[in-house]
Amino acid sequence: MTLEELKTYVRDIPDFPKPGIVFKDITPLVGSGPALAEVVGRIGDRYRGSIDTVLGIESRGFIVGAPVAHRLGLGMTVVRKPGKLPGDTLAADYELEYGTDRLEIHRDAFGKKSRVLIVDDLLATGGTASAAIELVRRLGGEVAGCAFIIELGFLKGRQRLGDVEVFSLLGYDGE
Ligand code: AMP
């Protein structure tokens, strides 16, 4: 499947969750076997042999992260919203395109010096991913890259992630 075809599975929902935001709904993409396989294949194959674990960001990052890890024969770990993880955690605060929030990770999520691929559905301002990067580094991990299905290029989130390699499948340059 081409990237142009893949893009037809992303549905725009205007003014959700608040006026002025165009929400990129990936449920049609995830609901299609061929489209989901295309996403998992393209992200997984890019990082084959160069990572030790996959870190999924709650909650849509879990949908992509687990099958990517499985494809590579690796395990997966998670960053979650506050109060969800039962063990000993580290926290980082961040700003969203619409609001502020906090992410937490288990302190024993991965071994020191692990090469970690951070995965989420969408890169907007980069606040969420930069909090995940901070958590990986505070735990002694190495961020091997950040992979997304969608990148809203006009929000320049990539710049906020510094020298971390950013890989996205579908770019949107207009608002
Ligand atoms: P940001 O921290 O600004 O890069 O926002 C990325 C996070 O917010 C991701 O977890 C996305 O799922 C979600 N998000 C932000 N903007 C949108 C949007 N326009 N459509 C869908 N999800 C979004």
Backbone and ligand atoms as CSV (ligand in chain L), in Angstrom:
chain,resi,resn,atom,element,x,y,z
A,1,MET,N,N,0.849,-1.199,0.000
A,1,MET,CA,C,0.000,0.000,0.000
A,1,MET,C,C,0.890,1.256,0.000
A,2,THR,N,N,0.544,2.224,-0.861
A,2,THR,CA,C,1.338,3.451,-0.889
A,2,THR,C,C,0.943,4.358,0.295
A,3,LEU,N,N,1.818,5.336,0.568
A,3,LEU,CA,C,1.503,6.273,1.658
A,3,LEU,C,C,0.270,7.112,1.313
A,4,GLU,N,N,0.083,7.408,0.017
A,4,GLU,CA,C,-1.113,8.159,-0.390
A,4,GLU,C,C,-2.369,7.354,-0.072
A,5,GLU,N,N,-2.312,6.046,-0.329
A,5,GLU,CA,C,-3.462,5.187,-0.004
A,5,GLU,C,C,-3.662,5.103,1.506
A,6,LEU,N,N,-2.545,5.005,2.234
A,6,LEU,CA,C,-2.634,4.916,3.697
A,6,LEU,C,C,-3.323,6.155,4.267
A,7,LYS,N,N,-3.017,7.294,3.669
A,7,LYS,CA,C,-3.579,8.563,4.152
A,7,LYS,C,C,-5.107,8.597,4.069
A,8,THR,N,N,-5.664,7.859,3.144
A,8,THR,CA,C,-7.128,7.873,2.999
A,8,THR,C,C,-7.818,7.203,4.192
A,9,TYR,N,N,-7.050,6.493,5.020
A,9,TYR,CA,C,-7.629,5.837,6.207
A,9,TYR,C,C,-7.621,6.741,7.439
A,10,VAL,N,N,-7.047,7.952,7.320
A,10,VAL,CA,C,-7.060,8.904,8.438
A,10,VAL,C,C,-8.233,9.853,8.221
A,11,ARG,N,N,-9.082,9.956,9.253
A,11,ARG,CA,C,-10.304,10.768,9.120
A,11,ARG,C,C,-10.149,12.072,9.890
A,12,ASP,N,N,-10.415,13.186,9.214
A,12,ASP,CA,C,-10.380,14.500,9.871
A,12,ASP,C,C,-11.688,14.764,10.592
A,13,ILE,N,N,-11.594,15.097,11.888
A,13,ILE,CA,C,-12.792,15.485,12.648
A,13,ILE,C,C,-12.598,16.937,13.095
A,14,PRO,N,N,-13.253,17.894,12.406
A,14,PRO,CA,C,-13.063,19.306,12.755
A,14,PRO,C,C,-13.649,19.629,14.128
A,15,ASP,N,N,-12.987,20.558,14.806
A,15,ASP,CA,C,-13.475,21.091,16.088
A,15,ASP,C,C,-13.628,20.028,17.172
A,16,PHE,N,N,-12.720,19.057,17.188
A,16,PHE,CA,C,-12.671,18.055,18.253
A,16,PHE,C,C,-11.234,17.974,18.772
A,17,PRO,N,N,-11.009,17.964,20.082
A,17,PRO,CA,C,-11.987,18.004,21.183
A,17,PRO,C,C,-12.442,19.415,21.539
A,18,LYS,N,N,-11.929,20.431,20.805
A,18,LYS,CA,C,-12.440,21.785,21.036
A,18,LYS,C,C,-12.354,22.590,19.745
A,19,PRO,N,N,-13.076,23.717,19.646
A,19,PRO,CA,C,-13.099,24.485,18.405
A,19,PRO,C,C,-11.696,24.853,17.918
A,20,GLY,N,N,-11.486,24.737,16.614
A,20,GLY,CA,C,-10.214,25.122,16.020
A,20,GLY,C,C,-9.236,23.974,15.853
A,21,ILE,N,N,-9.448,22.854,16.544
A,21,ILE,CA,C,-8.575,21.686,16.407
A,21,ILE,C,C,-9.172,20.736,15.365
A,22,VAL,N,N,-8.342,20.321,14.410
A,22,VAL,CA,C,-8.763,19.265,13.484
A,22,VAL,C,C,-8.157,17.964,13.992
A,23,PHE,N,N,-8.998,17.106,14.533
A,23,PHE,CA,C,-8.532,15.861,15.125
A,23,PHE,C,C,-8.284,14.833,14.032
A,24,LYS,N,N,-7.103,14.225,14.064
A,24,LYS,CA,C,-6.769,13.174,13.096
A,24,LYS,C,C,-7.164,11.836,13.706
A,25,ASP,N,N,-8.263,11.282,13.229
A,25,ASP,CA,C,-8.822,10.044,13.770
A,25,ASP,C,C,-8.209,8.839,13.052
A,26,ILE,N,N,-7.470,8.012,13.815
A,26,ILE,CA,C,-6.822,6.849,13.184
A,26,ILE,C,C,-7.648,5.572,13.315
A,27,THR,N,N,-8.872,5.660,13.850
A,27,THR,CA,C,-9.639,4.412,14.016
A,27,THR,C,C,-9.964,3.728,12.679
A,28,PRO,N,N,-10.205,4.474,11.571
A,28,PRO,CA,C,-10.397,3.749,10.299
A,28,PRO,C,C,-9.123,3.013,9.858
A,29,LEU,N,N,-7.965,3.626,10.110
A,29,LEU,CA,C,-6.682,3.003,9.750
A,29,LEU,C,C,-6.454,1.734,10.572
A,30,VAL,N,N,-6.649,1.851,11.872
A,30,VAL,CA,C,-6.448,0.698,12.752
A,30,VAL,C,C,-7.479,-0.388,12.464
A,31,GLY,N,N,-8.649,0.029,11.980
A,31,GLY,CA,C,-9.722,-0.916,11.680
A,31,GLY,C,C,-9.525,-1.681,10.390
A,32,SER,N,N,-8.529,-1.279,9.615
A,32,SER,CA,C,-8.243,-1.959,8.347
A,32,SER,C,C,-7.025,-2.856,8.508
A,33,GLY,N,N,-7.163,-4.137,8.238
A,33,GLY,CA,C,-6.028,-5.062,8.332
A,33,GLY,C,C,-4.855,-4.625,7.468
A,34,PRO,N,N,-5.085,-4.355,6.168
A,34,PRO,CA,C,-3.959,-3.957,5.309
A,34,PRO,C,C,-3.313,-2.641,5.744
A,35,ALA,N,N,-4.113,-1.664,6.194
A,35,ALA,CA,C,-3.540,-0.370,6.597
A,35,ALA,C,C,-2.725,-0.519,7.878
A,36,LEU,N,N,-3.243,-1.264,8.843
A,36,LEU,CA,C,-2.499,-1.470,10.088
A,36,LEU,C,C,-1.197,-2.225,9.813
A,37,ALA,N,N,-1.276,-3.237,8.956
A,37,ALA,CA,C,-0.063,-4.006,8.621
A,37,ALA,C,C,0.972,-3.124,7.944
A,38,GLU,N,N,0.511,-2.193,7.118
A,38,GLU,CA,C,1.431,-1.295,6.419
A,38,GLU,C,C,2.190,-0.408,7.412
A,39,VAL,N,N,1.464,0.141,8.370
A,39,VAL,CA,C,2.080,1.004,9.384
A,39,VAL,C,C,3.103,0.210,10.215
A,40,VAL,N,N,2.677,-0.945,10.690
A,40,VAL,CA,C,3.546,-1.759,11.552
A,40,VAL,C,C,4.781,-2.228,10.778
A,41,GLY,N,N,4.580,-2.607,9.532
A,41,GLY,CA,C,5.688,-3.070,8.702
A,41,GLY,C,C,6.692,-1.961,8.420
A,42,ARG,N,N,6.181,-0.801,8.049
A,42,ARG,CA,C,7.094,0.301,7.698
A,42,ARG,C,C,7.888,0.779,8.907
A,43,ILE,N,N,7.238,0.910,10.052
A,43,ILE,CA,C,7.968,1.372,11.245
A,43,ILE,C,C,8.892,0.262,11.751
A,44,GLY,N,N,8.363,-0.947,11.849
A,44,GLY,CA,C,9.170,-2.048,12.372
A,44,GLY,C,C,10.419,-2.297,11.539
A,45,ASP,N,N,10.270,-2.348,10.229
A,45,ASP,CA,C,11.411,-2.694,9.382
A,45,ASP,C,C,12.492,-1.619,9.408
A,46,ARG,N,N,12.095,-0.373,9.631
A,46,ARG,CA,C,13.094,0.690,9.704
A,46,ARG,C,C,14.034,0.521,10.896
A,47,TYR,N,N,13.528,-0.032,11.989
A,47,TYR,CA,C,14.324,-0.098,13.218
A,47,TYR,C,C,14.824,-1.507,13.532
A,48,ARG,N,N,14.625,-2.443,12.609
A,48,ARG,CA,C,15.060,-3.826,12.845
A,48,ARG,C,C,16.567,-3.869,13.122
A,49,GLY,N,N,16.951,-4.476,14.212
A,49,GLY,CA,C,18.377,-4.627,14.545
A,49,GLY,C,C,18.993,-3.441,15.246
A,50,SER,N,N,18.274,-2.322,15.370
A,50,SER,CA,C,18.911,-1.132,15.948
A,50,SER,C,C,18.275,-0.681,17.262
A,51,ILE,N,N,17.312,-1.444,17.778
A,51,ILE,CA,C,16.692,-1.070,19.058
A,51,ILE,C,C,16.589,-2.292,19.978
A,52,ASP,N,N,16.436,-1.990,21.280
A,52,ASP,CA,C,16.286,-3.069,22.268
A,52,ASP,C,C,14.860,-3.184,22.790
A,53,THR,N,N,14.128,-2.077,22.765
A,53,THR,CA,C,12.744,-2.123,23.234
A,53,THR,C,C,11.939,-0.998,22.589
A,54,VAL,N,N,10.623,-1.143,22.651
A,54,VAL,CA,C,9.704,-0.130,22.115
A,54,VAL,C,C,8.946,0.481,23.285
A,55,LEU,N,N,8.860,1.812,23.290
A,55,LEU,CA,C,8.126,2.526,24.342
A,55,LEU,C,C,6.884,3.155,23.725
A,56,GLY,N,N,5.704,2.688,24.130
A,56,GLY,CA,C,4.457,3.236,23.616
A,56,GLY,C,C,3.915,4.309,24.545
A,57,ILE,N,N,3.423,5.411,23.968
A,57,ILE,CA,C,2.847,6.501,24.748
A,57,ILE,C,C,1.330,6.309,24.827
A,58,GLU,N,N,0.787,6.345,26.067
A,58,GLU,CA,C,-0.656,6.175,26.263
A,58,GLU,C,C,-1.446,7.232,25.482
A,59,SER,N,N,-2.516,6.842,24.853
A,59,SER,CA,C,-2.936,5.462,24.708
A,59,SER,C,C,-2.823,4.976,23.263
A,60,ARG,N,N,-2.827,5.898,22.325
A,60,ARG,CA,C,-2.793,5.430,20.932
A,60,ARG,C,C,-1.417,4.922,20.532
A,61,GLY,N,N,-0.387,5.312,21.312
A,61,GLY,CA,C,0.951,4.757,21.070
A,61,GLY,C,C,1.005,3.267,21.375
A,62,PHE,N,N,0.094,2.800,22.241
A,62,PHE,CA,C,0.062,1.369,22.557
A,62,PHE,C,C,-0.398,0.558,21.344
A,63,ILE,N,N,-1.319,1.147,20.572
A,63,ILE,CA,C,-1.900,0.427,19.427
A,63,ILE,C,C,-0.825,0.129,18.388
A,64,VAL,N,N,0.115,1.059,18.225
A,64,VAL,CA,C,1.185,0.886,17.248
A,64,VAL,C,C,2.386,0.177,17.869
A,65,GLY,N,N,2.681,0.525,19.118
A,65,GLY,CA,C,3.914,0.045,19.755
A,65,GLY,C,C,3.959,-1.460,19.933
A,66,ALA,N,N,2.873,-2.052,20.410
A,66,ALA,CA,C,2.907,-3.490,20.691
A,66,ALA,C,C,3.132,-4.330,19.426
A,67,PRO,N,N,2.392,-4.056,18.323
A,67,PRO,CA,C,2.666,-4.876,17.134
A,67,PRO,C,C,4.041,-4.621,16.512
A,68,VAL,N,N,4.565,-3.391,16.646
A,68,VAL,CA,C,5.921,-3.127,16.140
A,68,VAL,C,C,6.926,-3.966,16.939
A,69,ALA,N,N,6.797,-3.965,18.277
A,69,ALA,CA,C,7.703,-4.755,19.116
A,69,ALA,C,C,7.597,-6.232,18.751
A,70,HIS,N,N,6.381,-6.705,18.599
A,70,HIS,CA,C,6.162,-8.116,18.264
A,70,HIS,C,C,6.814,-8.480,16.937
A,71,ARG,N,N,6.678,-7.600,15.962
A,71,ARG,CA,C,7.267,-7.856,14.637
A,71,ARG,C,C,8.776,-8.032,14.722
A,72,LEU,N,N,9.402,-7.291,15.661
A,72,LEU,CA,C,10.860,-7.328,15.789
A,72,LEU,C,C,11.321,-8.345,16.829
A,73,GLY,N,N,10.384,-9.077,17.418
A,73,GLY,CA,C,10.754,-10.061,18.432
A,73,GLY,C,C,11.196,-9.422,19.728
A,74,LEU,N,N,10.733,-8.205,19.973
A,74,LEU,CA,C,11.136,-7.461,21.174
A,74,LEU,C,C,9.969,-7.310,22.137
A,75,GLY,N,N,10.301,-6.883,23.357
A,75,GLY,CA,C,9.260,-6.520,24.302
A,75,GLY,C,C,8.896,-5.053,24.141
A,76,MET,N,N,7.881,-4.657,24.891
A,76,MET,CA,C,7.407,-3.283,24.832
A,76,MET,C,C,7.239,-2.761,26.239
A,77,THR,N,N,7.460,-1.460,26.407
A,77,THR,CA,C,7.181,-0.832,27.687
A,77,THR,C,C,6.311,0.400,27.437
A,78,VAL,N,N,5.835,1.031,28.513
A,78,VAL,CA,C,4.829,2.080,28.325
A,78,VAL,C,C,5.118,3.313,29.175
A,79,VAL,N,N,4.710,4.476,28.679
A,79,VAL,CA,C,4.543,5.653,29.540
A,79,VAL,C,C,3.041,5.914,29.612
A,80,ARG,N,N,2.571,6.268,30.829
A,80,ARG,CA,C,1.130,6.392,31.034
A,80,ARG,C,C,0.765,7.694,31.728
A,81,LYS,N,N,-0.505,8.011,31.678
A,81,LYS,CA,C,-1.044,9.179,32.386
A,81,LYS,C,C,-0.908,8.946,33.891
A,82,PRO,N,N,-0.938,10.016,34.702
A,82,PRO,CA,C,-0.666,9.883,36.139
A,82,PRO,C,C,-1.591,8.902,36.854
A,83,GLY,N,N,-0.992,8.160,37.780
A,83,GLY,CA,C,-1.779,7.281,38.646
A,83,GLY,C,C,-2.158,5.942,38.051
A,84,LYS,N,N,-1.729,5.661,36.829
A,84,LYS,CA,C,-2.112,4.399,36.181
A,84,LYS,C,C,-1.108,3.283,36.440
A,85,LEU,N,N,0.160,3.637,36.599
A,85,LEU,CA,C,1.185,2.599,36.777
A,85,LEU,C,C,1.300,2.236,38.256
A,86,PRO,N,N,1.257,0.960,38.579
A,86,PRO,CA,C,1.201,0.540,39.980
A,86,PRO,C,C,2.547,0.534,40.700
A,87,GLY,N,N,3.645,0.485,39.958
A,87,GLY,CA,C,4.960,0.347,40.595
A,87,GLY,C,C,5.594,1.692,40.907
A,88,ASP,N,N,6.905,1.655,41.184
A,88,ASP,CA,C,7.679,2.858,41.484
A,88,ASP,C,C,7.885,3.635,40.181
A,89,THR,N,N,7.499,4.926,40.160
A,89,THR,CA,C,7.509,5.663,38.894
A,89,THR,C,C,8.367,6.924,38.920
A,90,LEU,N,N,8.718,7.402,37.731
A,90,LEU,CA,C,9.276,8.735,37.480
A,90,LEU,C,C,8.213,9.493,36.693
A,91,ALA,N,N,8.155,10.840,36.864
A,91,ALA,CA,C,7.145,11.628,36.150
A,91,ALA,C,C,7.788,12.798,35.407
A,92,ALA,N,N,7.157,13.200,34.296
A,92,ALA,CA,C,7.565,14.407,33.564
A,92,ALA,C,C,6.300,15.143,33.119
A,93,ASP,N,N,6.292,16.469,33.281
A,93,ASP,CA,C,5.153,17.282,32.854
A,93,ASP,C,C,5.376,17.784,31.427
A,94,TYR,N,N,4.276,18.017,30.708
A,94,TYR,CA,C,4.394,18.508,29.336
A,94,TYR,C,C,3.134,19.256,28.930
A,95,GLU,N,N,3.272,20.041,27.848
A,95,GLU,CA,C,2.128,20.778,27.312
A,95,GLU,C,C,1.615,20.097,26.061
A,96,LEU,N,N,0.309,20.021,25.928
A,96,LEU,CA,C,-0.337,19.466,24.744
A,96,LEU,C,C,-0.750,20.583,23.806
A,97,GLU,N,N,-1.135,20.192,22.583
A,97,GLU,CA,C,-1.745,21.155,21.664
A,97,GLU,C,C,-3.013,21.700,22.325
A,98,TYR,N,N,-3.660,20.883,23.127
A,98,TYR,CA,C,-4.877,21.325,23.814
A,98,TYR,C,C,-4.809,20.934,25.291
A,99,GLY,N,N,-4.066,21.690,26.106
A,99,GLY,CA,C,-4.007,21.454,27.551
A,99,GLY,C,C,-2.622,21.067,28.041
A,100,THR,N,N,-2.538,20.681,29.300
A,100,THR,CA,C,-1.270,20.201,29.866
A,100,THR,C,C,-1.510,18.848,30.520
A,101,ASP,N,N,-0.425,18.111,30.662
A,101,ASP,CA,C,-0.571,16.778,31.260
A,101,ASP,C,C,0.765,16.298,31.795
A,102,ARG,N,N,0.764,15.091,32.314
A,102,ARG,CA,C,1.950,14.497,32.916
A,102,ARG,C,C,2.048,13.053,32.445
A,103,LEU,N,N,3.265,12.590,32.243
A,103,LEU,CA,C,3.490,11.188,31.890
A,103,LEU,C,C,4.314,10.526,32.972
A,104,GLU,N,N,4.070,9.247,33.187
A,104,GLU,CA,C,4.847,8.477,34.161
A,104,GLU,C,C,5.389,7.207,33.517
A,105,ILE,N,N,6.510,6.744,34.081
A,105,ILE,CA,C,7.120,5.496,33.606
A,105,ILE,C,C,7.570,4.702,34.819
A,106,HIS,N,N,7.525,3.397,34.725
A,106,HIS,CA,C,8.090,2.570,35.795
A,106,HIS,C,C,9.614,2.713,35.790
A,107,ARG,N,N,10.180,2.842,36.984
A,107,ARG,CA,C,11.640,2.995,37.075
A,107,ARG,C,C,12.396,1.789,36.530
A,108,ASP,N,N,11.742,0.631,36.521
A,108,ASP,CA,C,12.409,-0.569,35.995
A,108,ASP,C,C,11.894,-0.931,34.589
A,109,ALA,N,N,11.465,0.090,33.840
A,109,ALA,CA,C,10.842,-0.166,32.527
A,109,ALA,C,C,11.782,-0.861,31.547
A,110,PHE,N,N,13.075,-0.531,31.614
A,110,PHE,CA,C,14.060,-1.162,30.707
A,110,PHE,C,C,15.422,-1.050,31.368
A,111,GLY,N,N,16.373,-1.835,30.852
A,111,GLY,CA,C,17.724,-1.821,31.407
A,111,GLY,C,C,18.485,-0.568,31.017
A,112,LYS,N,N,19.435,-0.166,31.855
A,112,LYS,CA,C,20.281,0.995,31.535
A,112,LYS,C,C,20.977,0.762,30.202
A,113,LYS,N,N,21.133,1.851,29.435
A,113,LYS,CA,C,21.783,1.835,28.115
A,113,LYS,C,C,20.929,1.146,27.046
A,114,SER,N,N,19.694,0.765,27.365
A,114,SER,CA,C,18.824,0.202,26.327
A,114,SER,C,C,18.597,1.227,25.233
A,115,ARG,N,N,18.517,0.743,23.993
A,115,ARG,CA,C,18.176,1.609,22.856
A,115,ARG,C,C,16.658,1.544,22.694
A,116,VAL,N,N,16.028,2.687,22.926
A,116,VAL,CA,C,14.568,2.725,23.041
A,116,VAL,C,C,13.957,3.466,21.850
A,117,LEU,N,N,13.004,2.822,21.177
A,117,LEU,CA,C,12.217,3.498,20.133
A,117,LEU,C,C,10.905,3.974,20.749
A,118,ILE,N,N,10.688,5.292,20.743
A,118,ILE,CA,C,9.449,5.878,21.261
A,118,ILE,C,C,8.417,5.916,20.134
A,119,VAL,N,N,7.204,5.447,20.414
A,119,VAL,CA,C,6.168,5.362,19.379
A,119,VAL,C,C,4.885,6.038,19.853
A,120,ASP,N,N,4.302,6.853,18.977
A,120,ASP,CA,C,2.977,7.410,19.246
A,120,ASP,C,C,2.230,7.521,17.918
A,121,ASP,N,N,0.939,7.832,17.985
A,121,ASP,CA,C,0.180,7.917,16.739
A,121,ASP,C,C,0.498,9.189,15.979
A,122,LEU,N,N,0.753,10.296,16.710
A,122,LEU,CA,C,0.787,11.602,16.045
A,122,LEU,C,C,1.751,12.551,16.746
A,123,LEU,N,N,2.565,13.264,15.947
A,123,LEU,CA,C,3.431,14.327,16.464
A,123,LEU,C,C,2.774,15.668,16.156
A,124,ALA,N,N,2.427,16.413,17.217
A,124,ALA,CA,C,1.845,17.750,17.023
A,124,ALA,C,C,2.891,18.770,17.472
A,125,THR,N,N,2.782,19.316,18.688
A,125,THR,CA,C,3.773,20.308,19.147
A,125,THR,C,C,5.052,19.653,19.662
A,126,GLY,N,N,5.011,18.353,19.893
A,126,GLY,CA,C,6.197,17.643,20.384
A,126,GLY,C,C,6.305,17.591,21.896
A,127,GLY,N,N,5.356,18.191,22.604
A,127,GLY,CA,C,5.425,18.197,24.066
A,127,GLY,C,C,5.377,16.792,24.661
A,128,THR,N,N,4.476,15.967,24.152
A,128,THR,CA,C,4.331,14.603,24.678
A,128,THR,C,C,5.605,13.798,24.436
A,129,ALA,N,N,6.089,13.832,23.205
A,129,ALA,CA,C,7.281,13.047,22.877
A,129,ALA,C,C,8.498,13.561,23.644
A,130,SER,N,N,8.596,14.881,23.840
A,130,SER,CA,C,9.777,15.389,24.558
A,130,SER,C,C,9.736,14.953,26.018
A,131,ALA,N,N,8.534,14.817,26.598
A,131,ALA,CA,C,8.447,14.294,27.973
A,131,ALA,C,C,8.879,12.830,28.005
A,132,ALA,N,N,8.490,12.059,26.996
A,132,ALA,CA,C,8.905,10.651,26.938
A,132,ALA,C,C,10.422,10.540,26.773
A,133,ILE,N,N,11.001,11.411,25.943
A,133,ILE,CA,C,12.459,11.421,25.756
A,133,ILE,C,C,13.148,11.702,27.086
A,134,GLU,N,N,12.618,12.707,27.797
A,134,GLU,CA,C,13.202,13.066,29.102
A,134,GLU,C,C,13.184,11.860,30.050
A,135,LEU,N,N,12.062,11.148,30.085
A,135,LEU,CA,C,11.945,9.995,30.993
A,135,LEU,C,C,12.924,8.885,30.610
A,136,VAL,N,N,13.051,8.608,29.318
A,136,VAL,CA,C,13.993,7.567,28.870
A,136,VAL,C,C,15.408,7.925,29.303
A,137,ARG,N,N,15.772,9.181,29.094
A,137,ARG,CA,C,17.143,9.597,29.422
A,137,ARG,C,C,17.392,9.595,30.921
A,138,ARG,N,N,16.398,10.016,31.707
A,138,ARG,CA,C,16.562,10.003,33.172
A,138,ARG,C,C,16.727,8.586,33.695
A,139,LEU,N,N,16.222,7.612,32.961
A,139,LEU,CA,C,16.384,6.211,33.370
A,139,LEU,C,C,17.657,5.577,32.796
A,140,GLY,N,N,18.461,6.372,32.110
A,140,GLY,CA,C,19.728,5.851,31.586
A,140,GLY,C,C,19.608,5.167,30.238
A,141,GLY,N,N,18.473,5.352,29.567
A,141,GLY,CA,C,18.296,4.760,28.242
A,141,GLY,C,C,18.766,5.693,27.142
A,142,GLU,N,N,18.909,5.108,25.942
A,142,GLU,CA,C,19.308,5.892,24.768
A,142,GLU,C,C,18.103,5.939,23.826
A,143,VAL,N,N,17.700,7.146,23.429
A,143,VAL,CA,C,16.556,7.260,22.514
A,143,VAL,C,C,17.037,6.989,21.088
A,144,ALA,N,N,16.619,5.845,20.553
A,144,ALA,CA,C,17.058,5.448,19.210
A,144,ALA,C,C,16.267,6.182,18.133
A,145,GLY,N,N,15.095,6.705,18.488
A,145,GLY,CA,C,14.277,7.432,17.531
A,145,GLY,C,C,12.878,7.610,18.083
A,146,CYS,N,N,12.120,8.469,17.400
A,146,CYS,CA,C,10.695,8.646,17.714
A,146,CYS,C,C,9.932,8.393,16.422
A,147,ALA,N,N,8.990,7.461,16.451
A,147,ALA,CA,C,8.239,7.107,15.245
A,147,ALA,C,C,6.755,7.412,15.432
A,148,PHE,N,N,6.167,7.985,14.390
A,148,PHE,CA,C,4.758,8.388,14.428
A,148,PHE,C,C,4.078,7.963,13.125
A,149,ILE,N,N,2.781,7.723,13.204
A,149,ILE,CA,C,2.038,7.527,11.959
A,149,ILE,C,C,1.912,8.881,11.264
A,150,ILE,N,N,1.562,9.913,12.049
A,150,ILE,CA,C,1.214,11.229,11.492
A,150,ILE,C,C,2.089,12.315,12.098
A,151,GLU,N,N,2.515,13.270,11.264
A,151,GLU,CA,C,3.238,14.450,11.759
A,151,GLU,C,C,2.533,15.707,11.257
A,152,LEU,N,N,2.108,16.564,12.191
A,152,LEU,CA,C,1.531,17.859,11.807
A,152,LEU,C,C,2.694,18.839,11.671
A,153,GLY,N,N,3.263,18.889,10.468
A,153,GLY,CA,C,4.506,19.620,10.248
A,153,GLY,C,C,4.423,21.090,10.609
A,154,PHE,N,N,3.236,21.674,10.430
A,154,PHE,CA,C,3.097,23.115,10.669
A,154,PHE,C,C,3.220,23.472,12.145
A,155,LEU,N,N,3.160,22.498,13.032
A,155,LEU,CA,C,3.322,22.780,14.468
A,155,LEU,C,C,4.788,22.660,14.931
A,156,LYS,N,N,5.647,22.217,14.019
A,156,LYS,CA,C,7.095,22.204,14.249
A,156,LYS,C,C,7.534,21.414,15.495
A,157,GLY,N,N,6.796,20.336,15.782
A,157,GLY,CA,C,7.145,19.492,16.924
A,157,GLY,C,C,8.529,18.881,16.800
A,158,ARG,N,N,8.923,18.578,15.563
A,158,ARG,CA,C,10.225,17.971,15.289
A,158,ARG,C,C,11.364,18.820,15.884
A,159,GLN,N,N,11.234,20.136,15.769
A,159,GLN,CA,C,12.277,21.035,16.290
A,159,GLN,C,C,12.422,20.908,17.801
A,160,ARG,N,N,11.299,20.626,18.467
A,160,ARG,CA,C,11.321,20.527,19.916
A,160,ARG,C,C,12.023,19.261,20.408
A,161,LEU,N,N,12.206,18.299,19.506
A,161,LEU,CA,C,12.807,17.027,19.906
A,161,LEU,C,C,14.322,17.012,19.737
A,162,GLY,N,N,14.894,18.190,19.395
A,162,GLY,CA,C,16.354,18.336,19.350
A,162,GLY,C,C,16.981,17.422,18.320
A,163,ASP,N,N,18.002,16.665,18.744
A,163,ASP,CA,C,18.760,15.853,17.790
A,163,ASP,C,C,18.226,14.422,17.680
A,164,VAL,N,N,17.080,14.155,18.273
A,164,VAL,CA,C,16.495,12.813,18.178
A,164,VAL,C,C,15.976,12.575,16.762
A,165,GLU,N,N,16.243,11.393,16.226
A,165,GLU,CA,C,15.744,11.066,14.888
A,165,GLU,C,C,14.218,10.933,14.927
A,166,VAL,N,N,13.557,11.623,14.018
A,166,VAL,CA,C,12.093,11.578,13.956
A,166,VAL,C,C,11.681,10.918,12.640
A,167,PHE,N,N,10.819,9.895,12.751
A,167,PHE,CA,C,10.326,9.189,11.572
A,167,PHE,C,C,8.803,9.242,11.583
A,168,SER,N,N,8.220,9.801,10.533
A,168,SER,CA,C,6.756,9.821,10.454
A,168,SER,C,C,6.341,9.357,9.060
A,169,LEU,N,N,5.201,8.696,8.996
A,169,LEU,CA,C,4.752,8.142,7.718
A,169,LEU,C,C,3.947,9.144,6.910
A,170,LEU,N,N,3.045,9.876,7.572
A,170,LEU,CA,C,2.120,10.767,6.869
A,170,LEU,C,C,2.283,12.198,7.372
A,171,GLY,N,N,2.690,13.095,6.505
A,171,GLY,CA,C,2.875,14.490,6.900
A,171,GLY,C,C,1.690,15.359,6.478
A,172,TYR,N,N,1.382,16.327,7.324
A,172,TYR,CA,C,0.353,17.334,7.002
A,172,TYR,C,C,0.988,18.695,7.208
A,173,ASP,N,N,1.062,19.484,6.126
A,173,ASP,CA,C,1.760,20.756,6.219
A,173,ASP,C,C,0.851,21.943,6.379
A,174,GLY,N,N,-0.428,21.795,6.009
A,174,GLY,CA,C,-1.363,22.919,6.141
A,174,GLY,C,C,-2.201,22.774,7.387
A,175,GLU,N,N,-2.856,23.879,7.793
A,175,GLU,CA,C,-3.680,23.799,9.002
A,175,GLU,C,C,-5.105,23.387,8.694
L,1,AMP,P1,P,1.871,17.034,21.116
L,1,AMP,O1,O,2.326,16.770,22.523
L,1,AMP,O2,O,1.394,18.439,20.914
L,1,AMP,O3,O,2.902,16.618,20.087
L,1,AMP,O4,O,0.565,16.144,20.899
L,1,AMP,C1,C,0.680,14.779,20.580
L,1,AMP,C2,C,-0.319,13.941,21.338
L,1,AMP,O5,O,-1.611,14.542,21.373
L,1,AMP,C3,C,-0.457,12.598,20.686
L,1,AMP,O6,O,-0.542,11.614,21.713
L,1,AMP,C4,C,-1.732,12.704,19.889
L,1,AMP,O7,O,-2.484,11.524,20.014
L,1,AMP,C5,C,-2.494,13.878,20.505
L,1,AMP,N1,N,-2.900,14.879,19.495
L,1,AMP,C6,C,-2.476,16.162,19.414
L,1,AMP,N2,N,-3.042,16.819,18.422
L,1,AMP,C7,C,-3.833,15.935,17.796
L,1,AMP,C8,C,-4.686,16.003,16.642
L,1,AMP,N3,N,-4.819,17.131,15.924
L,1,AMP,N4,N,-5.347,14.881,16.276
L,1,AMP,C9,C,-5.207,13.734,16.976
L,1,AMP,N5,N,-4.437,13.607,18.076
L,1,AMP,C10,C,-3.749,14.688,18.487
